[in-house]
């Protein structure tokens, strides 16, 4: 009986062995993600002072016209941003997917660099570009397109330009893998059977790329719900979003209950959106996989969708034939590449504006600069405040990258090696910090860290940034592990190596490229974060993004342009290195 129990225990240990690698990450997220968010929910249900249960905060939020209007504005801007990012991004992703792999890889970098570039840097560039005396108005006035400068900044148009620009790379990078995975023989087969190009595109290519389109819409919408940098700097009072109200309730009024209620409303909106998406498509399609099982209502949705696609395809064929007769098929063939070039130029516009202004010799921001010098870089490198914030950002980012890479790598290894029925739940848990709006995570961590004495400490910043970076390291390592040859580990085990020795002397050395890439992605995530730093820094432990934010609120100056150039160069170098290491050699 004892032998049987030992054998059964050994079997269980072998089955659970790889899954145990995920335990540290699960414990970390339970303490620094799940518990703070649930505590924030409880806080929103407690009366101020007494701590008794109450719905008063929600009644106040839903019964006040200002809050309802801001809630409506938040949903409207998030929906408009999602629509704009999908409309602009789908043709670009479609064009990139049709290119040879080597050429596509370099062009994708032009999308990834704006994606990882700090929101502060991009917003700073748009503030200069859209100003009445900015680049756009000067070009329009010079060409005679307008007689008076357009008032774009501090209005809805400015907010939409900034937010669509910020979310466009996310949409493209989410759609692209699904489009690349579409079998190219299928459109060719449809064409061979006599289908016109318009029918081939809409009824084959577009139809098969719908999971990517839906996943991009989900991620863009949820991310847009928690925006506050862009609307705060590019918009006006009528463009205030919910995240801005949350910040003001905590930092100005110290009304934790109402701030918690507003944050929970934002979280509820994100969760409801995910639930609807799951019922229609299945959450597994976010990673490009097929839905695990048919969903209720999918058959009716599919029938309606196919009918719409048939009608759109017929209209496309008629319009394409008319345009071909009007301008010629050769000109039509250049429309998509020309469009893609314009969108890539739009993505790179902030860089083209900020970099020259970082070298201006003027005390005022203007484009093009009247002259060039290094004076503002000298101001930056000679300022103890700026250098202290930069050094702190490096220290925090390094600690964050170490912690997130360790936890994310172990979790990815656990899911790749185990056959546990909890795989789906673990996968969802590690992606959750990417789904939950950052402002909710930041507020929840701030309340927890205030009780633990971690506010205004580097340790608090490292822990908070690790929560945000963990999904990126987890996804990066999971992608790398898909191509790993596990027979090497089996051979080492056959020769008598322990599991720890296999991990440290076989698995890790062979995966070092992916590990370094995950490390660099986590480093960039921490180095560019403002949301957590805005709360956890406590106004004392200032990071570089926090210092940039403080200066932007006070006054735009050339020093900010110089700092933006430094951030852009650093992020680009790290990103290029990470991408070169992440891709398998062959």
C-alpha positions in Angstrom: 0.0 0.0 0.0 2.8 2.4 0.9 4.6 1.6 -2.4 1.4 2.3 -4.3 1.0 5.6 -2.5 4.6 6.6 -3.2 4.2 5.7 -6.9 0.9 7.7 -7.1 2.7 10.6 -5.4 5.5 10.4 -7.8 3.1 10.5 -10.8 1.4 13.6 -9.3 4.7 15.3 -8.7 5.8 14.6 -12.3 2.6 16.0 -13.6 2.6 19.1 -11.4 6.4 19.6 -11.5 6.4 22.0 -14.5 3.2 23.8 -13.4 4.9 24.7 -10.1 7.1 27.1 -12.0 4.1 29.4 -12.3 3.5 29.5 -8.5 5.8 32.5 -7.8 4.1 34.6 -10.5 0.6 33.6 -9.4 1.5 34.5 -5.8 3.0 37.9 -6.9 -0.1 38.8 -8.9 -2.4 37.6 -6.1 -0.7 40.0 -3.6 0.1 43.0 -5.8 -2.7 42.8 -8.4 -5.8 40.8 -7.4 -5.8 41.8 -3.7 -5.3 45.6 -4.3 -8.0 45.7 -7.1 -10.5 43.8 -4.9 -9.6 46.0 -1.9 -10.3 49.0 -4.2 -13.8 47.5 -4.9 -14.4 47.1 -1.1 -13.2 50.7 -0.5 -15.8 52.0 -2.9 -18.5 50.3 -0.9 -17.5 51.8 2.5 -18.7 55.0 4.0 -16.1 57.6 4.8 -15.0 57.5 8.5 -17.3 54.7 9.6 -16.3 52.0 7.1 -19.9 50.8 7.0 -21.4 49.3 3.8 -22.9 51.9 1.5 -23.7 52.5 -2.2 -23.5 56.2 -1.7 -20.4 56.7 -3.7 -21.9 55.0 -6.7 -25.2 56.9 -6.2 -23.3 60.1 -6.1 -21.3 59.2 -9.2 -24.3 58.1 -11.2 -26.6 60.8 -9.9 -24.2 63.8 -10.7 -24.6 65.3 -14.1 -20.9 66.1 -14.4 -19.8 62.5 -13.7 -22.4 61.1 -16.1 -21.2 63.5 -18.8 -17.6 62.5 -18.2 -18.6 58.8 -18.3 -20.3 59.4 -21.7 -17.3 61.3 -23.0 -15.0 58.5 -22.0 -17.0 55.9 -23.8 -17.4 58.1 -26.9 -13.7 58.9 -27.1 -12.7 55.3 -26.6 -15.1 54.1 -29.3 -14.0 56.8 -31.7 -10.4 56.0 -31.1 -11.0 52.3 -31.7 -12.9 53.0 -34.9 -10.1 55.4 -36.1 -7.3 53.0 -35.2 -9.0 50.0 -37.0 -9.9 52.0 -40.1 -6.4 53.4 -40.5 -4.5 50.3 -39.3 -6.3 47.5 -41.2 -5.0 48.5 -44.7 -1.5 49.0 -43.3 -1.5 45.6 -41.6 -2.9 44.0 -44.8 -0.1 45.5 -46.9 2.6 44.4 -44.4 1.2 40.9 -44.3 1.6 40.6 -48.1 5.3 41.6 -48.1 8.3 39.1 -48.0 9.2 38.3 -44.4 12.6 40.0 -44.5 11.2 43.3 -45.8 8.2 43.1 -43.5 10.4 42.7 -40.5 12.2 46.1 -41.0 8.9 47.9 -41.8 7.2 46.5 -38.7 10.0 48.2 -36.7 8.6 51.5 -38.0 5.3 50.5 -36.3 6.9 49.1 -33.1 9.1 52.1 -32.3 6.1 54.5 -32.0 4.3 51.8 -30.0 7.0 51.7 -27.4 7.9 55.4 -27.5 6.7 57.2 -24.4 3.1 58.6 -24.5 4.6 61.8 -23.0 7.1 62.2 -25.8 4.4 61.6 -28.5 1.9 63.9 -26.8 4.6 66.6 -26.4 5.3 66.4 -30.1 1.6 66.8 -30.9 1.3 69.7 -28.6 4.0 71.5 -30.6 2.6 70.3 -34.0 -1.1 71.2 -33.4 -0.5 74.6 -31.7 -1.8 77.7 -33.4 1.8 78.6 -34.2 2.8 75.0 -34.7 4.0 73.0 -37.6 0.7 72.0 -39.0 -0.8 75.6 -39.1 2.4 77.0 -40.5 2.4 74.5 -43.3 -1.3 75.2 -44.0 -0.8 78.9 -44.0 2.3 78.7 -46.2 0.4 76.6 -48.8 -2.7 78.9 -48.8 -4.9 76.0 -47.6 -6.3 78.2 -44.8 -6.4 81.9 -44.1 -6.3 81.8 -40.3 -4.7 79.2 -38.0 -6.9 76.3 -37.1 -7.8 75.8 -33.4 -7.0 72.1 -33.1 -5.2 72.0 -29.8 -7.2 71.8 -26.6 -10.2 70.3 -28.4 -11.7 67.0 -29.5 -9.9 67.0 -32.8 -6.5 67.3 -31.0 -7.5 64.5 -28.6 -8.5 62.2 -31.4 -5.3 62.8 -33.4 -3.2 62.0 -30.3 -5.1 59.0 -29.2 -5.5 57.4 -32.6 -1.8 57.9 -33.2 -1.0 56.3 -29.8 -3.4 53.3 -30.4 -2.7 52.7 -34.1 0.5 50.6 -33.5 -1.4 48.4 -31.0 -4.1 47.8 -33.6 -1.6 47.0 -36.4 0.6 44.7 -34.2 -2.5 42.8 -33.0 -4.0 42.3 -36.5 -0.7 41.5 -38.3 0.0 38.0 -36.9 -3.5 36.8 -37.8 -3.1 38.1 -41.3 0.3 36.6 -41.8 -1.1 33.2 -40.7 -3.8 33.2 -43.4 -2.9 30.6 -46.0 -1.9 32.5 -49.2 -3.1 29.5 -51.3 -6.7 30.2 -50.4 -7.0 33.7 -52.1 -5.1 32.2 -55.1 -7.5 29.3 -55.3 -10.5 31.7 -55.1 -9.0 33.7 -58.0 -8.4 30.6 -60.0 -12.1 29.7 -59.7 -13.0 33.0 -61.2 -13.7 35.3 -58.2 -12.9 39.0 -58.8 -10.2 40.6 -56.6 -12.9 42.4 -54.6 -14.7 39.1 -53.8 -11.4 37.4 -52.9 -10.5 40.1 -50.5 -13.8 40.5 -48.6 -15.0 36.9 -48.6 -11.6 35.2 -48.1 -8.9 37.4 -46.8 -11.0 39.8 -44.7 -13.2 37.0 -43.4 -10.2 35.0 -42.2 -8.6 38.1 -40.6 -11.7 39.0 -38.5 -10.3 37.4 -35.3 -7.4 39.8 -35.5 -9.6 42.7 -36.2 -11.9 41.9 -33.3 -8.9 41.4 -30.9 -7.4 44.7 -31.9 -10.7 46.4 -31.3 -11.0 44.9 -27.9 -7.5 45.9 -26.8 -7.7 49.4 -28.2 -11.0 50.1 -26.6 -10.0 48.8 -23.2 -6.7 50.7 -23.3 -8.4 53.9 -24.4 -10.8 53.8 -21.4 -7.9 54.4 -19.0 -6.2 57.3 -21.0 -5.4 60.5 -19.2 -2.1 61.8 -20.6 -3.4 62.7 -24.1 -6.8 64.2 -23.1 -5.1 66.2 -20.3 -2.5 67.8 -22.5 -4.3 67.9 -25.9 -7.9 68.3 -24.9 -10.0 70.9 -23.1 -12.5 70.8 -20.2 -15.1 69.2 -22.5 -12.8 66.3 -23.3 -12.2 65.3 -19.6 -12.0 61.5 -19.3 -12.8 59.3 -16.3 -9.2 58.6 -15.5 -8.6 62.4 -15.0 -11.4 62.5 -12.5 -10.0 59.6 -10.6 -6.6 61.3 -10.3 -8.2 64.6 -9.2 -10.4 62.9 -6.5 -7.2 61.3 -5.0 -4.6 64.0 -5.4 -6.8 67.1 -4.8 -9.8 66.0 -2.7 -8.5 62.8 -1.0 -11.9 61.3 -1.7 -10.9 57.6 -1.8 -14.4 56.2 -1.8 -15.6 58.2 -4.8 -12.3 57.7 -6.6 -12.6 53.9 -6.0 -16.2 54.0 -7.3 -15.1 55.8 -10.5 -12.2 53.3 -11.0 -14.5 50.3 -10.4 -16.9 51.7 -13.0 -14.0 51.9 -15.5 -13.0 48.3 -14.6 -16.6 47.1 -14.9 -16.8 48.6 -18.4 -13.6 46.8 -19.4 -14.9 43.5 -17.9 -18.3 43.8 -19.6 -16.5 44.5 -22.9 -14.4 41.4 -22.4 -17.5 39.3 -21.5 -19.3 40.4 -24.7 -16.3 39.7 -26.8 -15.9 36.3 -25.2 -19.6 35.4 -25.9 -19.2 36.5 -29.6 -15.7 35.3 -30.4 -14.1 33.6 -27.5 -11.2 35.2 -25.5 -8.7 32.7 -26.9 -8.9 34.6 -30.3 -7.1 37.5 -28.6 -3.9 35.5 -29.1 -4.8 34.5 -32.6 -6.2 31.1 -31.7 -9.5 29.7 -32.9 -12.4 29.7 -30.5 -12.4 26.6 -28.3 -16.1 25.9 -28.9 -19.1 27.4 -30.7 -20.7 30.3 -28.8 -24.4 30.9 -28.5 -25.4 33.4 -31.1 -22.3 32.8 -33.2 -24.3 31.0 -36.0 -26.7 34.0 -36.4 -23.8 36.4 -36.2 -21.9 34.5 -38.8 -24.9 34.4 -41.2 -25.5 38.1 -40.9 -21.8 38.8 -41.3 -21.5 36.7 -44.4 -24.5 38.5 -45.9 -22.9 41.9 -45.2 -19.6 40.8 -46.6 -21.3 39.6 -49.8 -23.0 43.0 -50.3 -19.7 44.9 -49.5 -17.8 42.6 -51.9 -20.3 43.2 -54.7 -20.0 47.0 -54.2 -16.2 46.8 -54.1 -16.2 44.9 -57.4 -18.4 47.5 -59.1 -16.4 50.4 -57.6 -13.1 48.8 -58.5 -14.1 48.2 -62.1 -15.2 51.9 -62.5 -12.0 53.2 -61.0 -9.9 50.9 -63.2 -11.6 52.3 -66.3 -11.0 55.8 -65.0 -7.4 55.8 -63.8 -6.1 52.4 -65.0 -5.3 49.2 -63.0 -1.6 50.1 -62.7 -2.5 53.3 -60.7 -4.9 51.3 -58.6 -2.0 48.9 -57.7 -0.1 51.8 -56.2 -2.9 53.0 -54.0 -2.3 50.6 -51.1 1.5 51.1 -50.9 1.0 54.9 -51.1 -1.6 54.7 -48.3 0.8 52.6 -46.2 3.6 55.1 -46.7 1.3 57.9 -45.5 0.3 56.0 -42.4 3.9 55.2 -41.5 4.7 58.9 -42.0 1.9 59.7 -39.6 3.3 57.3 -37.1 6.8 58.8 -37.4 5.6 62.5 -37.4 6.3 63.1 -33.7 9.8 61.9 -34.0 10.4 64.1 -37.1 9.2 67.1 -35.1 10.8 66.5 -31.7 14.3 65.4 -32.7 15.3 68.7 -34.6 13.8 70.8 -31.8 16.0 69.1 -29.2 19.0 70.7 -30.9 17.6 74.2 -31.2 19.7 77.2 -30.1 16.5 79.2 -29.4 14.9 79.6 -25.9 11.5 79.0 -27.5 10.1 76.0 -29.3 9.7 76.3 -33.0 9.9 74.2 -36.1 12.2 74.3 -38.0 14.6 75.6 -35.4 16.3 78.9 -36.3 19.7 77.4 -35.5 21.3 74.3 -33.9 23.3 73.8 -30.8 23.7 71.4 -27.9 22.8 73.9 -25.2 19.6 72.1 -24.0 21.4 68.8 -23.7 23.9 70.6 -21.6 21.1 71.9 -19.4 19.7 68.4 -19.1 23.0 66.7 -18.3 23.9 69.6 -15.9 20.7 69.4 -13.9 20.8 67.4 -10.7 17.0 67.1 -10.8 16.9 65.7 -14.3 19.9 63.4 -13.8 18.5 62.2 -10.5 15.1 61.3 -12.1 16.9 59.6 -15.0 19.1 57.5 -12.7 16.2 56.5 -10.6 14.3 55.5 -13.7 17.2 53.3 -14.7 17.5 51.7 -11.3 13.7 51.0 -11.1 13.6 49.7 -14.7 16.5 47.4 -14.1 14.9 46.0 -10.9 11.5 45.7 -12.7 13.0 43.9 -15.6 14.8 41.3 -13.4 11.6 40.6 -11.4 9.2 40.5 -14.3 11.5 38.4 -16.5 12.0 35.8 -13.8 8.3 35.5 -12.9 7.1 35.7 -16.5 9.7 33.3 -17.8 8.9 30.7 -15.2 5.1 31.0 -15.8 5.6 30.7 -19.6 7.8 27.6 -19.0 5.1 26.1 -16.7 2.4 26.5 -19.3 4.6 25.2 -22.1 5.5 22.0 -20.2 2.4 21.2 -18.2 -0.9 19.7 -19.2 -2.9 21.2 -16.4 -6.6 21.9 -16.8 -5.9 25.3 -15.2 -3.8 26.5 -18.2 -6.5 28.8 -19.5 -7.0 30.4 -16.1 -3.3 30.9 -15.5 -2.9 32.4 -19.0 -5.8 34.8 -18.4 -4.3 35.8 -15.0 -0.9 36.7 -16.4 -2.6 38.8 -19.2 -5.0 40.5 -16.8 -2.7 43.5 -16.0 -2.7 44.3 -19.7 -6.6 44.2 -19.8 -7.4 46.1 -16.6 -7.0 49.9 -17.2 -3.6 51.1 -15.8 -5.2 53.9 -13.8 -7.2 51.2 -11.8 -4.0 49.2 -11.1 -2.1 52.4 -10.1 -4.8 53.6 -7.7 -5.2 50.1 -6.1 -1.4 49.8 -5.6 -1.2 53.3 -4.2 -3.7 52.5 -1.5 -2.0 49.2 -0.7 1.5 50.7 -0.6 0.3 53.6 1.6 -0.5 51.0 4.2 2.8 49.1 3.7 5.0 52.2 3.7 6.1 51.7 0.1 4.9 55.0 -1.3 7.8 57.2 -2.4 10.2 54.3 -2.5 12.1 52.6 -5.3 10.8 49.2 -4.1 7.2 50.4 -4.5 7.9 51.5 -8.0 9.6 48.2 -8.9 6.7 46.2 -7.6 4.1 48.4 -9.3 6.0 48.4 -12.6 6.5 44.6 -12.4 2.8 44.2 -12.4 2.5 46.1 -15.7 5.5 44.5 -17.3 4.7 40.9 -16.4 2.2 40.3 -19.3 4.9 41.4 -21.8 7.6 39.1 -20.5 5.1 36.3 -20.2 3.9 36.7 -23.8 7.5 37.1 -25.2 8.7 33.9 -23.4 5.6 32.0 -24.4 6.3 32.8 -28.1 9.9 31.8 -27.8 9.1 28.5 -26.1 6.8 27.5 -28.9 9.9 26.7 -31.0 11.9 25.1 -28.3 13.1 21.5 -28.8 12.1 19.7 -25.5 14.0 16.6 -26.6 17.1 18.3 -25.3 15.7 18.5 -21.8 14.6 14.9 -22.1 18.1 13.8 -23.1 19.6 15.6 -20.1 17.1 14.0 -17.8 18.0 10.6 -19.3 21.6 11.3 -18.4 20.7 11.9 -14.8 20.4 15.7 -14.6 18.0 17.1 -12.0 15.2 19.4 -13.0 17.0 22.4 -11.6 20.2 21.5 -13.4 18.3 21.0 -16.7 16.7 24.4 -16.2 19.9 26.3 -15.4 22.3 24.5 -17.8 20.2 23.5 -20.7 16.9 25.4 -21.0 18.0 28.9 -19.9 21.2 29.0 -22.0 19.3 28.0 -25.1 16.6 30.6 -24.4 18.9 33.4 -23.5 18.0 35.5 -26.6 14.3 35.4 -25.7 15.1 36.1 -22.0 17.1 39.2 -22.9 14.3 40.3 -25.2 11.8 39.9 -22.5 14.1 41.7 -20.1 14.4 44.7 -22.5 10.6 44.9 -23.1 10.1 44.9 -19.3 12.8 47.6 -19.0 11.1 49.8 -21.6 7.7 49.3 -19.9 9.0 50.5 -16.6 11.2 53.3 -18.0 8.3 54.9 -19.9 5.5 54.4 -17.2 3.9 57.5 -15.8 0.6 56.1 -14.4 2.0 54.1 -11.5 4.8 56.7 -10.9 2.3 59.5 -10.7 0.8 57.8 -7.6 3.5 55.6 -6.1 6.3 58.2 -6.4 4.5 60.3 -3.8 5.9 63.5 -5.5 9.3 62.8 -3.9 10.8 59.8 -5.7 10.6 61.3 -9.1 11.2 59.3 -12.2 12.0 60.7 -15.6 8.4 60.4 -17.0 7.1 62.0 -13.8 9.6 64.9 -14.1 8.6 65.4 -17.7 4.9 65.4 -16.8 5.5 68.1 -14.1 7.4 70.3 -16.6 4.8 69.9 -19.3 2.0 71.0 -16.9 4.0 74.1 -16.0 5.5 75.2 -19.3 6.8 73.7 -22.6 10.5 74.4 -23.0 13.4 73.2 -25.2 14.8 71.1 -22.3 11.7 68.8 -22.7 12.6 68.4 -26.4 16.2 67.4 -25.5 14.9 64.9 -22.9 12.5 63.5 -25.4 15.4 62.9 -27.8 17.3 61.0 -25.1 14.3 58.9 -24.3 13.5 58.2 -27.9 17.1 57.1 -28.7 17.3 54.9 -25.7 14.0 53.2 -26.3 14.7 52.7 -30.0 18.1 51.1 -29.2 16.6 48.8 -26.6 13.7 47.9 -28.9 15.9 47.1 -31.9 18.1 44.9 -29.7 15.1 43.1 -28.2 13.7 42.4 -31.6 17.0 41.0 -33.0 17.3 38.7 -29.9 13.7 37.7 -29.9 13.6 36.4 -33.5 15.1 32.9 -33.9 18.3 32.6 -36.0 18.1 30.5 -39.0 
